[in-house]
Amino acid sequence: MSIFARGENGTDLAGAQLARQATASLAGLLAGLGKSRSDLAKAMGVSPGRVSQIMSGDANVTVRTLAAAAEALGAGVEIRFYATPESAPSPQPLRGSGLPSRL
């Protein structure tokens, strides 16, 4: 099934999964840098409550919010698209070996 054919539930589920991945990655970066959520809030110029919303994984986090968090931590963000097995084209049957046949 293509992403364009997904119902709202499939899209909502995919969005929630992306949000959880982003917040887990952000939490890992914070831990690796030895920084707290409070440190992140100060660096971003937002309230600790806003950082808690972002880190909950339930908030609809925008790309701009992710970029702001990355900038505040001196880090980068990478977003990439890739084909999933269900979106990859199906293999075509082989029609000969491609080698010339001998008569």
Buried (B, 14 or more C-beta within 10 A) or exposed (E): EEEEEEEEEEEEEEEEEEBEEBBEBBBEBBEEEEBEBEBBBBBBEBEBEBBEBBBEBEBEBEEEBBEBBBEBBEBEBEEEEEEEEEEEEEEEEEEEEEEEEEE
